[in-house]
Amino acid sequence: MTDDGLGMVETGDKGFLEGQYKAQMVCRFDLKAGVEVGQVQTALESFARDMSARGLIAAAGPLCRRYADTPMDTDPGTIRAYSAVFFFKDRNQLNESYDGLKTMLGPVDERHHGVLALIESPIFTCFEEID
């Protein structure tokens, strides 16, 4: 098994992440004018590490850029160029994370607002793993 430090673990024969995290949130967004990818990547990593340290997420995936020019991308209505995925051990942790962000002050809140200051038009979609 390998671990990237944010909890993303290759699990071997059971499959990548299968059964580890029961909830996930996919964040799709664009970058604000003048913002570079590296700025967002650094901000997201800092935010994810703080959220993980506080038990508000189980893991986070990398910043991803959309392949809109492939036939596999069949969502012409959602025009967002970037995404990141946050993983939660269950729905309770997902909801606790949301509640925590609404009421939190301090480093995590600053990092959350730091990410939001770099992106625009965010869409947040949550999913649960089917047993």
Residue, then its C-alpha position, 0 to 999 in steps of 0.5 A: m500500500t502507498d499513501d500520499g500523506l492526505g489519506m489517498v491509499e492504494t488498497g491492492d486487490k480490493g480496489f482503489l478506495e473501495g469501502q474506505y470512504k462512504a461519502q465524497m464531495v466533488c467540487r467543480f470550479d473555475l479559477k478567477a482571472g489572474v490566478e495560477v493553478g499552483q496557487v490553487q493547488t497549494a491552497l487546497e493542499s493546506f486546507a485539506r491537511d488542516m481539515s484532515a488534522r481536525g477530523l473533518i475529512a478522511a482524505a482529499g484527492p488532487l486538483c484535477r483539470r477537465y478534459a472537455d475535448t474528449p468524447m468521454d466528457t458528455d456534460p456540455g452544460t457544466i462548464r467548469a475547468y477544475s475539480a477536487v474530491f474530498f472523502f469522508k468516512d460516512r455521512n455524519q463526518l460529511n455533515e460535521s464538516y459542513d457544520g464546522l465550516k459554518t461556525m469555525l474561526g481560525p486556521v481552517d476557516e482562513r484556509h477555506h476562505g483562501v481557496l474560495a478567494l482563488i476560485e469562482s462558480p463552484i459547484f459542490t456535489c455529494f455522493e455516497e458509496i453503495d454497499 
